[in-house]
Amino acid sequence: MADRLQVLVVGAGPVGLTMAAELRRYGIGVRVIDKAAEPTRTSKALVVWSRTMELLDRAGCGPAFVAAGNQARGGGMFSGRERLATLDVRGVDSPHPYALMIAQSETERLLAEHLGHLGGVVERQVELTAFTHDDVGVRATLRHADGRAEEVAADWMIGCDGAHSAVRHGLGFAFEGETLESDWILADVHLRGPDVVADEIRIYWHADGVLALFPITRDRFRVIGDLGETVPGSARRADPTLDEVQALLDRRGPGDITVADPVWLSAFRINERKVASYRGGRVFLAGDAAHIHSPAGGQGMNTGMQDAFNLAWKLALVAREEGRDGPLLDSYSAERSAVGDLVLRNAGVMTRVALLRNPIVQSIRNFVVSHVTRLSPVQQRMAEQLTELDIAYPGSPLSAGKGERAPGALQADLRIGSGDRPRLTLLHRAGDQAAIDLAADWPGLVQALEGTVGHPTLVRPDGYIAIETADIAEIGSYLEALAGPGARR
């Protein structure tokens, strides 16, 4: 058996690459494997939302994403040529007030390059075939392309291996939920016409169903549409032809849009499933291995990548013996499972609203949406939800308050959460010696930073507020609970 690993990451999609890169950034030994011979060549997930971009900035690769992507201002809902609603995200409180449209193949390329800069590499055609785990670690059996079996020991293992996760199956975790009984088509194509816009996601509601256009580049788009209910247990339909995609655009779209040069044509069904817990001892699940849902809102990949950002800094602190397993690693499932429930619910509601069939109910839906979404509070709430800036951890064991995301100005300050150590940041007023002294007592865990704050505020490496209080002793107690009293200098 080879030398013991610190962390084995199974799966090298966007979630696994994010996980491996973050752990490498923090100096943790990582091995990342994937059974596929090569990265995805298809567009798959298309949107990187504002909250994920903030975290990519901290990781050090945000600018590369911005340079490679196409910025969209938000979305529009239509009935034919009639615009029912506009959702503009340019006013959100973030350094990235837009939807970054970028094919998943590009996302994986950028993350793999980032991992490479940190000294990591993906081992391909290496498959996890079995594993056992106990209180001290994991023993895994890997199969290589030539059939060779390898036994590996690791302190921790993280399953980022998708909806058919071998790690989830090995844990015996139920993937509870359902498959919606409707067929959908997906087309990655080039579009031409006066109503083709590259800076807005467009949703067309029609009596027959829904049509969605997602810009990838100036003329390349993702087209998605439902084809109605299916017979329970029936086989999935064949992949669509280009003529079928054109017919769907002609019937449900605004007209005068021509489809050409297909890159990818596929049929699919929507699954809505989730595990109850993201942790089984020293084994964790992240991304589609833990939750899958409707593509409505484009939040699946973002949610998975944020799973990775959430777990990586906590696991790094424990691996570096600067934080305690219980409060840190138990909080991962508590925090991210709640987010998974929220995303599953929101995406499901958006899908079912789009699939309403009754003509009277459709008319009521269109009327309500066209009027309610004009209200500023509704616009703001929808924008924050879509960009995932509203995610918070109020019930987390790591949250002494609401667990809300720190304001946009702090997200833009890369002194918070960047660098090669997973340190928390203690924001304080100028001259607050008590706060400065407290941070000095925890040099491996905390950095002090002068800022415009009302009370001393402890911000996590992922940009969420851990505790805000006028009593500096409360922050000291928080840190002792996180790291143990013996960790204080």
N, C-alpha and C positions, 0 to 999 in steps of 0.2 A: 504493500500500500504506500502511495506517495506521501510526502510530508503533509501534515494536517493543514487544511485551509482555514482561513477565518470565515469567509462567506462564499457559498456556491450559489450563483444566480442561474436559474434555469429559464431560458427564453431570451432572445435578443431582438425583440421588437422594440418599439418606442419605450415601453415601460421597463423592460430588462436593461436596455442601454442606459436609460436615465438612472436606474438603480445602481448599476455598476459604476457609472461615471461619478455619481455623487459619493459613493463609498471610496472610490479611488481618490477623489479630491480630498477626502478626510484621512487619507493614509491607511485605509483598511485593505488588507489583502483580499482580492476578489478573483474568482474564476467564473467566467460567463460562457455558457454553452447553448447551442441551438441545434436541433436535429435537422433543420433545413440546410440545403447545400449553399444557398445564397439568400441575401436580403430580398424583401418583397420588391417586385418591379411595378406594382400597381399603385394607384392613388389612394385607395382605401380611405382612412380618416384624413380629412381635409383642413380642419380648422384648428389653429392654436389660439386659444382665447387669452384675454388680458392677464388673468391670474397666473396662467402657466408661463406666459412671457416674463412676468416679474420674477418667477423662480428660475427661469433659464438665464436671466440676467445675473442672478446671484451665483449660478453655477459657472458663469463665465462664457457662455456660448450664445447669449441672446442676440448680440449684433449680427452673428452669422445667419440666424433665422430671419431677422428683419431684412437683410440683404437678399435672401433667397426667396422671400415670400411676396405675396400680393395683398396689400392692405384694403380691406373692405370696411365701409362705414357702418354696416349693420345689415338689416334685413327689411324686406317689404312683403306684405301680404296682398294678394290680388284676387279678383274674380274677373277673368278675361283681361281687358285693358283697364278695368277700374281698380284703382289702388284703395284697398280697404284700410290699411294701416302701415305705418313706418316705424321701425325701431332703429333709432340712431344711437350708436354706442360711443360716439365721439366725445360725449360730455362726461364719461365716467371718470372717477378719481383714480387715475392710473397713469404711469409713464407710457402705457401702451393702450390708448383709447381707440381700439379697432379690433377687427377680427383678422388675424393673419392667415391667409389662404395659402396652403402649401401641401403638396401631395405627401402622403405618408412615406413614399419611397425617398423623397428628399429629406423628410424629418429623420428617417433612419440613417441616411447618409451623413447628415450633419452631426447626429449624436454619436455615430461610430467614429467619425473624425475627432470629435471632442474626447471620446474615451481613449482614442489612440494618443492624443496629446498628453493624456494623463498616465500613459504607460500601459493601458489596458488593451486587450485584443479579444475578439469573439472567436471561440472555437466552434467551427461548423461541422455538421454531420456527426455530432456527438449527442447521443440521446440518453436521457435518464430512463432506466428500465426498472429500477427498484430502489427502495431506501428503507432504512429503519432510523428511529430517532429516540433519544432518551434525554435525561436531565443534563447531560454533558455535551451532547452534540448529535451529529447526523452521520450515518454511513450510507453512501450511495453507490449504486452500480451503474456505470456508464458504458454504452456500446458505441464503438467508433465505426467509421464507414467500412473499414476492412473486416469488421466482425469481431475485433478484439474487445474483450471486456476489461474494464478498469474499475478497481475499488477505490473510493475516495472517502476520506474523513474530513468533516468540516464542523466548525463551531456552530454555524447557522446555515440554513438554506432558504432561498426565497423563490417561490414559484411565480414567474412572470410569463408562463407558457400558454396563455390563451384559454379560449373557451373550453377546449378539450384537455385541459391541464392534467398532465401526469402527476404533478405534485398534489393537486386537489384530490385526485382519485386515490393516491397513495395514503393521504390523510383520512380518507373515508368520509369526507365532508359532503353533505347533500347540497346539490345545486338547485335550489328550489325556485319554481316559477313556471312559466308557460311559454309555448310557441304560439304566436298569433296566427289564426287560420286565415291568412291572406297572402297572396303572391305579390311580390314587388319586382320591379326591374331597375337596374342600375346601368348607366351608360357614361363612360368617360369619353367625351367626344369634343369636336370643334363645332362652334355655333357661329352663324352669320345672320345679321339682320338688324334693323333699326332699334329693336327692343332688347338687344343684347348689351348688358352692362357688366363691367368687370369689377365694380366696387360695391356690389350689393348682392346678398343672398336673396333670392326671390322665391316665394311660395305662392302657388296658384291653386285656389280652391275651386273645384268644379263639381257639378252635380254627380259626375261619375267617380270622383275621387280627388286625389291630390297630385300635384306636379311640383317638384322642387328643382331649382337651378342654382348650383353652387359654383362660383367662378374659381378656377384654379390658376389660370393665367389670363391674359387679355382676351383670348379667344377660345381657350380650352375650358370646358365646364363638366361638372358632374350633373347628370340628369337622373332624378329618382321619381318613380311613380308607382302607385299601387294598382293592381289589376282586379281588385275585388276579393270577396271571401272565397275560400276553398272548401272542399269537402274534407272533414276531419280525417286525418290519416292518409290523405292523398299524397302522391309523389310531387316533389317540387317541379315546376314547369321548366321547360328548356330555356336556355339563355336567349334574350331577345335578338332580333335582327335590327339592322339600322333602319329599315323601313318601318318596323313597329315603333321604334323610338320616334321617328318623324311623325307618325300618325298620332302618337300620344301628345307630342308638342302641338300639332295642328289643332287637335280637339280641345285641349285644356289650357294651352298657353295663350299669349296675346295675338298670335298670328305673325306671319312674316319672319319666322325664324327657321333657318335651314340647318340641318345637321349633316356633318360630314366627318371623314377621317377618324373612325372609331379607334380608340386606344384600348378600351376594355369594355366588354358587354357582359352582363351577368344578371342572373335572377336570384332572389333570396327571400327568406322569410325572417320575420323579426322574432328574436328570442328575448324574453325578460326573465332573467334568473340571477340569483345571488346566494352566496353562502351566509350563514349566520355569524360566523367568526372568521377573522382574517389571520388568526394565529393558532397553531397547534404545537405548543412547546417551543422548540427551537426552529420551527418551520413556519414560514409566513406565505401568504398569498397576496398578489397585487394585480391590478388591471383586470383584464377579461378572465383571468383565472378565478377571480373573486366576484365579478359582477359583469353582466352584459345586459344591454337594454336597447331600446329603439334609437336609431340614428337621429331622431328629431332633436334639434339643438346642437348637434355635433359635439357632444360632451364626453363621449366614451373614452377616447384616447387621452383627453385632458384630465379626466378623473383618474385614469390609471397612472399617468405621469405624476400627478399630485400625490397619489398613493406612495410612489417611489420617493419623492422629495420628503414626504412626511416621515417615512420609516428610516431613511438613510441617516439623518442626523442623530436620531435616537439610538439606532443600532451602533453608530460610530462612537457615541459617548460611552455606551456599555462596553464595546469592544476595546476602547482605550482605557477602560476602568476609571472613567471620569463621571459616570452616571450609573444609577441603579436600574437593574432589569425591571423590577416590578412597576414603578411609576412610569418609566419611559416606554418600555416595550408593550405593556398592557394597554397603554393609551393609544397605540397605533390602531388596533381593531376598534376600540371604542369610538375614536374620532372618525376614522375612514368608513367604517360600516354605516355610521349615521349619514355620512355624505352619500354613500352608495344608495341608501334607501331614498334619500331626497332626489338624487338624479334619476333613479328608476321611476319614482312617482311622477316627477315633472315631465320626463320624456314620454311616459305612458299617457299622461293627460294630453300633451300636445299631439300625439299620434291619434288618439281617439277623437279629439276635436276635429282634426283634419279629415277623419274617415266617416264623419256623420253622413248618413245616406238619406234620411227623411228630408224632402224638399222644404217643408215648413220649418223644421229644426235648422236646416242649413241657412235659411233666410234670417232666422232669429240670430244665429251665430254671427253671420256677416254684419248684421245691424249692430249688435252689441260690440263686436270687436272694433268696428269702424268709429264708434263713438267713445267707448271707454278708453281706448289706447291714445286718445288725444289728450288725456289728462296728464299733467306733468308728473305727479307722484306715481302714476301707473307706468309711465315711460321709464322713470328712473328705476323703479323696482324691477321691471322686465330687463332693462339693460344690465343691472347688477347681477341678476340671476343668470342671464345668458353668458356674461363674461366671467362668471364664477367668482366675482368680487364679493358676493354676499356670504360666501362660505365662512362659517365660524364654528368654534368648538365650545359652546356654552356648558355642555355637560361633561367635558373632559376632566379626568383627574389631574391634568396639567394646567387647567384654567382656574385661576382664583377669581376671575370675573366672568365676563361674557365670552371671552376667548375670541374676540373679533380680530379681523385683519387690521394691521396698523395702516394709517392713512397713506395716500399715494405718495406724498412727499418723502415719507420714510421708506417706501418701497423703492424709490429712485435712488436712495442713499446706499450705495453698494458697500459702505463700511459695515452695514448690518447684514450679516448672513453670508458674506462672501469669504474667500480665503480658504486656507487648508485646515482650519479647525472649526468644529461645530459649536462655536461659542454663542451664548446668549448675550444680548446687548442691554446694558443698564443705562437708559437715557436719564439725564439729570440736568437741572439748571446750573448755570455758571456758578462756581464757587461752592457747590454742595459737597463738602468734604466727606460727610458721612457716606454718601453714595460712592464717592471715589475710593474711600477706604474699604468699603464692602467689596467692590469689584476686585481690589487688590488682594483681598483674602481668598479669592477664588480664581487665580490666574489662568487655570486651564479650562475654566467653565464660563467665565464672564469677562466682558470687556466694558469699560465705562466710556460713554460718549456724551458730550455736552449737546443739549438740544432744547428746542422750545417746547417744554412740557409743563403741565400744571404740577404733577407729582412725579416722583421717580417711577419709571416705567420699565419693566423688564420685557424685552422683545425676543421671541424665539428665533432661531436661525432661519425658519421658513416664513418669518414676517408676521406672526400672530402674537398678540399681546398675552403674556403669561400672567402678569400681575401688575397693577397700577395702584399705588398707595402712598399716603403721606408718611406712613410709619416704615422707616427703612428696616426695622427689625423684622417686619413681616416678610420682606423680600429675603432676608437672611434665613428665616425659617423655611421659606419656599425652597431655597437652594439646598438647605440641609436635607429636606425631604427628597429632593431630586438626586442628590449625589451621596448623601450620607454624612453625618457629622464629622467623620474622620477625614473627609476629603478637603475640609477647610484648612487653609495654611496656618 
